[in-house]
């Protein structure tokens, strides 16, 4: 995708979708950078599917971690929250351009003390 080789990109996407077809997962957690996450609705990245979406529910790992924290699948001891100032790096801008700021903020609120400005 980054090199503009759409044929190679299509082959990679089709191999992922073939694995989905074989494994029958309920959901796909995307660990890719923000560029791939934002492009998941492109015709090439959906394998040409008419729906314009992946064949199963697709979510970014930031969404998955926030969900796991909210539902209690992941538990953080509140007494062990980070007390020092922290910075969240928005690598490949899946937060800024992918709309995942609420999920990222929630994760940070669970692992670090948030000071009011």
C-alpha positions in Angstrom: 0.0 0.0 0.0 2.8 2.4 0.9 4.7 1.8 -2.3 1.6 2.0 -4.4 1.8 -1.6 -5.4 -2.0 -2.3 -5.3 -1.6 -5.8 -6.8 0.7 -6.9 -3.9 -1.6 -5.2 -1.4 -4.6 -7.1 -2.9 -2.7 -10.4 -2.6 -1.9 -9.7 1.0 -5.5 -8.8 1.8 -6.9 -11.8 0.0 -4.5 -14.1 2.0 -5.9 -12.6 5.3 -9.5 -13.1 4.1 -8.7 -16.7 3.1 -7.4 -17.4 6.6 -10.6 -15.9 8.0 -12.6 -18.2 5.8 -10.6 -21.2 7.0 -10.5 -20.2 10.7 -14.0 -18.7 11.0 -13.2 -16.1 13.6 -15.9 -13.9 15.1 -13.9 -10.7 14.9 -10.6 -9.4 13.5 -8.3 -7.3 15.7 -6.2 -5.1 13.5 -2.7 -4.5 14.8 -1.6 -2.6 11.7 -0.6 1.0 11.7 -3.1 3.7 11.4 -2.7 3.9 7.6 -3.9 0.4 7.1 -6.6 0.8 9.7 -8.0 3.9 8.0 -7.8 2.3 4.6 -9.7 -0.9 5.7 -12.7 0.4 3.8 -10.9 0.9 0.5 -11.9 -1.4 -2.3 -8.5 -3.0 -2.5 -8.3 -3.6 1.3 -11.7 -5.2 1.4 -10.8 -7.6 -1.3 -13.3 -6.0 -3.6 -16.2 -7.1 -1.4 -19.5 -5.3 -2.4 -20.2 -4.3 1.2 -17.0 -2.2 1.2 -16.2 -3.7 4.6 -14.1 -6.7 5.8 -16.0 -10.0 5.8 -16.2 -9.9 9.7 -16.3 -7.3 12.3 -12.9 -5.5 12.4 -11.6 -3.4 15.2 -8.2 -1.8 16.0 -6.2 -3.2 19.0 -6.7 0.1 20.8 -10.5 -0.5 20.6 -10.0 -4.1 21.7 -7.9 -3.1 24.8 -10.4 -0.4 25.8 -13.2 -2.9 25.4 -11.3 -5.5 27.5 -10.7 -3.0 30.2 -14.4 -1.8 30.2 -15.7 -5.4 30.4 -13.2 -6.6 33.0 -11.4 -9.0 30.7 -8.3 -7.0 31.5 -7.9 -5.8 35.0 -5.6 -3.0 36.2 -4.9 -2.5 39.9 -5.9 1.1 40.5 -3.3 1.4 43.3 -0.6 0.8 40.7 -1.5 3.5 38.3 1.4 5.5 36.9 1.8 8.7 39.0 4.4 10.5 36.8 3.4 12.5 33.7 3.0 10.2 30.6 2.6 10.8 26.9 0.6 8.7 24.6 2.3 8.3 21.2 -0.2 8.3 18.3 1.9 6.2 16.0 0.7 6.4 12.4 -2.1 8.5 13.6 -4.9 6.0 14.2 -6.0 8.3 17.0 -6.0 11.6 15.1 -7.1 10.4 11.7 -8.7 7.1 12.7 -11.1 8.4 15.3 -9.8 6.3 18.2 -9.2 9.1 20.7 -11.9 8.1 23.1 -10.6 4.5 23.3 -7.0 5.8 23.8 -8.1 8.2 26.5 -10.0 5.5 28.3 -6.9 3.2 28.3 -4.7 6.0 29.6 -7.3 6.8 32.4 -7.0 3.2 33.5 -3.2 3.0 33.7 -2.2 6.5 34.6 -3.3 9.2 37.0 -4.9 12.0 35.0 -4.3 15.5 36.2 -6.7 18.2 35.3 -5.1 21.1 33.5 
